[in-house]
Amino acid sequence: MDFKLRLVLILMLTSTTFAIRKDISFQETQICRTTVQGRYLITDYTGYVCDALSLDPKSHCCRVKRDQYSCQGCNLVSQCCNSYEYCVSCCLNPERTHVNQALKVKIAKPVTSGTYSSLFDYCAGRCRHNSESVVHENAYLSEFHHCFAPPSNNSVGISDTQIEVRLIGINVMVGKQGESCDSVCKSVGQSCVASKFVFINECGVMQKYMKCKGSCLASIGADQPAEVAEDAPRNLNPGACLYTRRPSMLSCDGSHQHTKRLCPCA
């Protein structure tokens, strides 16, 4: 056989083994982000809760797909849970937490602080212990101390019911004239919870505990919210209840010789 013809036949036969595949794509493996705080449970970013042994070794997602967005052990009114993982799962439900609002929440109080980059970041961050769930940073107000509700400085126009829920476990007390909240709470064996001032620094709340005969007025002072004593000088508005528009000024040790403080104790 002619050499050239033989070469052509060899090329034709061998070329089939190198034929181009019509489908050369590979299915991209989904990699889940998960919580890392718990000892036994893990929540993936799609809202499923499982134990560490039930994670898919390749995708890191929960293999058992049931109870998505579970709110087990959660109080849906206060938006607080007794488990970090179920708090994150419950929070991830887009019908419960609005993404647009969550991504506007500041990670920390300073104006220069950033915002959360995703709903998972928001839920994982908010469900960790925060200053609103502890007393003096060393004791929990209740077993439901994993909360995904927006921080109080972002909660504009919250209802009376929401205020009452956020004061669960708090003993709201009226102090004596000239007394600080540290002293008021200590007198009953409790501590002043500074993070709760924001919820009682409102006229509606003060009117439930105080007379507020001289109306409710905006003022400036570390002793607020408070009621001015009736025997105070006339220029101090005797009998009036005072709230401040600068809640950052409020403190447990603030006091004034002519006012009675409203104090959050626990």
Secondary structure as UniProt FT lines:
FT   HELIX           3..15
FT   HELIX           16..18
FT   STRAND          41..44
FT   TURN            45..46
FT   STRAND          49..51
FT   HELIX           52..54
FT   TURN            57..59
FT   TURN            68..69
FT   TURN            72..73
FT   STRAND          74..75
FT   TURN            76..79
FT   STRAND          80..81
FT   HELIX           84..91
FT   TURN            94..96
FT   HELIX           99..102
FT   TURN            103..104
FT   TURN            111..112
FT   HELIX           119..126
FT   HELIX           131..133
FT   STRAND          134..135
FT   TURN            136..138
FT   STRAND          139..140
FT   STRAND          146..147
FT   HELIX           152..154
FT   TURN            156..157
FT   HELIX           160..166
FT   TURN            167..169
FT   STRAND          171..174
FT   TURN            177..178
FT   HELIX           181..186
FT   TURN            187..189
FT   HELIX           194..196
FT   HELIX           197..200
FT   HELIX           203..209
FT   TURN            213..214
FT   STRAND          216..219
FT   TURN            222..223
FT   STRAND          226..228
FT   TURN            230..231
FT   HELIX           234..236
FT   TURN            238..239
FT   STRAND          241..244
FT   HELIX           247..249
FT   TURN            252..253
FT   TURN            257..258
FT   STRAND          259..265
//
